[in-house]
Amino acid sequence: MARPKADKPSTQGKPRRKKKQAAEPRSRGIEPDAIGAGPQPAELTRLAEAIQIDGGTVLAPYKDPLGGNWQLFAALPIDLVEPTPYQRDLSKPHVERLSAAMDRLGRYLDPMIVVRGEQRTGEGTRPYWTPNGNHRLAALRRLGARSVVAIVVPDIEVAHRILLLNTEKAHNLRERSLEVIRLAELLADTETRPEQEFEIEFEEPALLTIGLCYQENGRFAGGAYHPVLRRAEKWLEVPLPKALETRRERAARVLELDQAVSEAMKRLKDRGFDSPYLRPFVVARINPLRFKRGGNPDVDETLDTMLAAARRFDAGRVRADQLAKAVGGPDESQG
């Protein structure tokens, strides 16, 4: 007997998302002949003087063509540049491929962005931070370069937000979350604004919690928990240092949950199940939000429910066809 078709959920009354329309051609920004024209702000002049004192050379002051913000194109001693401390770790194979390609070409054609951190100047320090050129910088050092050419931006806040523009190498969840939590910990030393005011810098609240989990366990399977946390996590309205305390407690609970999930996986393996999908399968089975639409789930209640369900997980009720039909990616235990 044929099963009756389930009714499709009604879309009446639901607001439709408006698609972003492309801007009209030539409707924004500044004309080419205005890129270098006009009075320069005093901060740009001070920055140019500092570059000269540091042993660099200002090649040109100019305004970016979209927002009209002044910045400098400059050559800097390579020893004075270092990556921001919160970006992803270097990929050795990527550095080797990049340096080999640059060596074959015999040219360096991709200027990095840098900011000059006044608080970092002094003997034995490198005053210039690059938020998006870690691999290019390492490749140049590998090739023995003396200098780099860079776009020097006066506003250090750009370094905090450059993660949005960093397309040098594709980010996976581990890299994204580690970048975000490192940035949050750096800002927490000086910032007391609420966490919710850093939405642009941190992208999404779940990345903070997941980043803390990766710091504690480099092989944490963040991809299995990201869908749940992305839906349940919200920006905190408390000062950033206090918010990080809350997120550390939450990350500890997620790691506790992950341990319970690992034990459930072991019970499945003892029954003969062997699949890279075991972790996302178990997490999906214990996820209380799986069949719920909308709403405003509480992240702590969700984690409590999942932890209790993981501990009482009955591997004997799982059938092979259920695992075969499971939708999800392999266990993301990236070292």
N, C-alpha and C positions, 0 to 999 in steps of 0.2 A: 504493500500500500504506500503510495507516495505521501511524503510528509508535506503538510501545508507550508507554504512559504511564509516566513516571518515577515510581519509588517515592517517596512522601513521606518526608522524614526522620523517623525515630522520635523521639518525645518522651518515651520511657520513660527514667526515671532523671534527667530534668532537673527541678530544683526549680522549682515554679511560684511566680511572684511573688504575694505576698498583696496583695489590694486593701486600700487604706486605708479603714477603716470610719469613717463619720461619728461624731463624738462624740455621746453622749447629750445631749439638750436640757438646758440649764441645769446642766451638769456641771462647768463650768470657769470660772475667773475670780472676780470679786468682785461683790457686790451693789451696786446703785446708791447705797444710803445709806452705803456704805463707801468710795466713790470719793474723797471728800475728807476722810475721817476718819483719826484716828491720828496718832502723833508723826511729824513730818517729819525726815528725815535731815539731818545738819549740812551736807552738801554742797549740799543743796537751798537751805538758808538762805543759804549763801555765794553761790550762783548768783543768788538773788533780790536780794541786796545789790549784786552786780556789775551786774545789769541796771539797777537804780536809778541807780547811779553813772554808767552809760553813757548815761543820759538816757531809758531805757525805763520801762515801767510793767508791773508784774506784775498780771495780771488775776485769776489763780487758780492755786493749787497743787492738783494732783490726781494720782491714780494711774490708770495705764492699766487698762482693764477686763479685759484678758486676763492679763497678767503681774503686775499690781499694782505696777508700777514708778513711782516718783514723777517727775513732770515739771511744767513750768510753762507756763501759757498766758499770753502776754505780748505787749505792743505794743512794737516796737523802731523806732528811727530807721532809715529805709531806707538811709541812707548807711553804716550800720555792718554791712550784710549783703552777703555775696558768695557765689557758688556755690563748692562745693568744686572744686579744680583738676583733679580726675580724671574729672569726669562729661562726658557727651557735649557737643559743640559746640552752640551755639544754632542753631535753625532760624529764620531770619528770617521766612519765611511763617507759621510757627506763632506767633511772637510777635505778628505783625500781626493774625492772626485772633483770638488770645486778647485782645489789648488792645482790639480793636474790639468784641468781645462784652462785655467788662467795662465798656467805656464806654457801650454801649447800655443795659446793665442798671443802670449807676450804682452797682454794688456789688462788693465783693471778699469772696467767701464761702468761700474755700478756703485755710485757714491752711497755711503751709509748715512743715516741720520744720527746726529749726536747732540747732546746737551752738555753745557758746562755747569757742573755742580759746585757752587762757591764753597759749600761746606766741606768739600773733599780736597781742596787745594792744600798744598804744604809739602814738606819734604817726604819723599817716599810714597806719594800718592799719585793717582792718575785722575786728573780733574775732569776728563771727558767721558761721558757714558754714552754707549750706543744701545738703544733698546731694540734694534732690528738688524744688527750687523754682526752678531756673534760669530757665525760661520765664515763670513767674508773676512773678518778681522783675523780669525785663526788661520785661514788659508794664506793671507798675506804674510803673517808671521812665519808660517811654514816655508814660504818662498823667500824669506829674508828681506822683505820690503822695509824701507826706512820711513815711509810716510803713507798717509791715507788722504784721500780727498773726501770731504763730507759736507752735508748740509747741516749747518750749526743753527739750532733753533733756540731763541732766547728763553722761551717758556719751558721750564723743566716739567710742567704738568703734561706736556706733550709726551714725555717719556713714559708717563704712567698710563697714557691712553693709546700708545702706539701699538699695543697688542691687537687692537682692532684692525690695524693696517698690515700686520706682520704676515706676509705671504711668502717669505723666503723659503720655507719648508712647511709642508702640510702638518698641521697640529693633530695629534690624536688626543683622546680624553686625558690621558696621563700628563702629557706635556701642557695642555691648556690649564688643567687644574693646578699643577705645580707652579706654573707662572703666576696664576691668580693668587694663590695663597702666599707665595713669596712676596708679591707686591703688597698684599694686605698686611703682612707682618712688618714689612719695611715702613709702611705708612703709619702703622699703629704706634711707632716710636714717637711720632710728632703730631699725629692727627687725633682730635677728639670729636670730630663730627660723626653723626650717626652712620652706621654701615649703609643704610639705604641711599645716602647721598653719593655713594661710589658705584652706582649701578653701571655707569658707562665703563669704568675701569675694570670692574669684576665680571661683567657680562651676565652672569646668572648666579644666584645664591648657592645652588647645589655644588658649583665648582669649588667653593671655599671648603665645604665639608669634605668633599671627595679629595681635594688636595691635601688636607690634613691626614686623611687615611693613607694616601700614598707616601707621605712623609714618614708615617709610622711603619708602613709595610710596602716596600717598593714593588711587590708582586700582587698587590691588592687588585681584585677583579672589579674595577670601577664601572666597567660597561654594564655589568649585571644590575647595578643599583642606581645608575644614573637616571633611567626613566622614572623610577619611583621618586627619587629625591628632587628631580627637576620639576615634578608636578606638585610635590608637597612643600618644598622649601620656599621660604619667603624672606625678603630683606628684613633685617632686624632694625628696630628704631632706637637702639641704644648706641652709645659711643663705640667707635671701632674697637678699641682695646677690650671693652666688656663683651662686645659681640664675638670676638675671637675666643674668649673664654667659653661662651656658650657653644660655639661651633666645635671646640676641642672636646667638650663633654659629649656632643652629638656624634662626633667622629668616633669616639670610643665606643658608643653604642652601636654604630654601624659595623665596626670591627668585631664587636661581640656577636652581632647578627651574622656576619660573614663566617665566624667560627662555627656557629650553629648550623649554617647552611652547608659548610664543609663536612660536618658530621652526618648530615642528611645525605649528602652525596656518597659518603663512605658506605652508608647502608644500602644505597642503590647499587654501588659497585659490588658489594658482597652478594647481591642477588644476580649479578652477571651483567648489569648495565655498564657499558663502557662507551662514553661519547663525550666529545668536547663541548656538548650543549648541556651537560648535566647542571652546571651552576645556574645559567639563565632559566633552565627548566624548573628547578626547585624554587628560585626566586619568583618566577611567574606564578607557581602554584600557591605560594603563601602571600602573594601581593593582594591586600584587601581593596586596592584601587583598580584592580584589573578590569572589572566589569562595571565600574562606576563612572558616570560621565558628569562633568561639571563639578559643582560643589566646591568646598573650601577645606580640603583635608588638613588635619593637624599632623605635622611631621612627627612629633614625638609619639602621639597615639598610634600612628601608622607603624613606626618602628617597633613599638611594644607589641602590637598585634602580630607583626611578622616574626618577631623573635619567639613569641609563644608558639606560633604555628610551626616554625622551623624545629623547635625542640620536640614537638609531638608528631613530626612528619612520619607518616607510615609508608615505608618503602614497599610494603607488601600489597598496597592498593594500586601501585603504578603498573600499567601495562606497557608492553613494548611499543604498541601502536600509538600510545599517547606521547611517548618520547619522540617517535618518528615524525609526528605531526607538529611538534613544538616549533615555534617560530622564534628565532633569535640567533645571535652571533656566537662564535666560539668564546670560550672562557678567556677573558682579556687579562691574563696574568703576565703583564709585561715587566721584565726586569729592567 
